Amino acid sequence: MLRYTIMIGLIAVSSCLSAQMKWNQAYQQYINQYKDLAIEQMLKYRIPASITLAQGVFESGAGKSSLARNGNNHFGIKCHGWRGATVYYDDDARNECFRAYRNVYESYEDHSRFLTGSQRYSKLFRLGITDYKGWARGLKAAGYATNPRYADKLIELIQLYRLYEYDRAKGYDKFFARRSKDNSVDGQALHEIFHFNDNYYLKARAGDTFKSIAREVGISYRSLARYNERDRRDALSEGDIVYLKKKRTKAPKSYKGRVHIVREGESMYSISQLYGIRLKNLYRLNHLPPYYQIRVGDRLRLR
């Protein structure tokens, strides 16, 4: 089994898993991207979503290790009788064989089957679905990894990123779970998806239209334009924020008491997109008429 050290070719992730673990944007983005897939696997196989996510983050370096990038292998599972595609890396020995997958979904699915299909891990399934500490220690005891602190690292990740909250989930976003099966659409790499204010969004690339984005995300282009308070025929500029669901009426709770100070070049619309707030609600929050022209230095409430 792959040791935690298989981070060959890892693109620098700003904060490593160290003795004093610190919050890391790359890890959080990975969690946002694959949490629904982990929940889907949990509901199907009874493996805590927190454990799946923590292992995925840890083993793959938040999806940035060479093994993850070149083989879509997010859990460091070696060949062991595997008949599918393979990749080779140095681990416990030189040039060891690791399983390779067509997409991330296959890696998550194979991880679940690997655990459920092995007598070595059978005792874990007697534990409660919320007993992430028991699962982490059981994985280490069963020999999943050679790192002596493997269980501790998984537990630290789960607690720091509150992954245990997903272990109580009864449903998941099927769009995000399904998206992990795709690597590209029309020959183009998928957009990175971000999560903010109980919504998902992406940033438009040069040449994007609502129609081209709609083909990728499986949402009608009319709906996408409506969610973003735009005309469906509007041209998109590189960097434009495109929300995938209807925007909220105010900013997240963490913005309570905070204001946005208007900068040069901003508009009420660009600010509403920045915080994922419906434009009409941004005006209402600040008791402004819809014809008001904001000025640099204006202070806008967000909740």
Buried (B, 14 or more C-beta within 10 A) or exposed (E): BBBBEBBEBBEEBEEEBEEEBEEBEBBBBBBBBBBBBBBBBBBEBBBBBBBBBBBBBBBBBBBBBBBBBBBBBBBBBBBEEBEEEBBBBEBEEEEBBBBBBBBBBBBBBBBBEBBBEEEBBEEBBEBEBEBBBBBBBBBBBBEBBBBEBBBBBBBBBBBBBEBBEBBEBEEBBEBBBBBBEBEEBEEEEBBEBBBBBEBBBBBBBEEBBBBBBBEBBEBEBEBBBBBBBBEBEEEBEEEBBBBBBBBBEBBBEEBEEEEBEBEEEBEBEEBBBBBBBBBEBBBBBBEBEEEEEBEEEBEBBBB
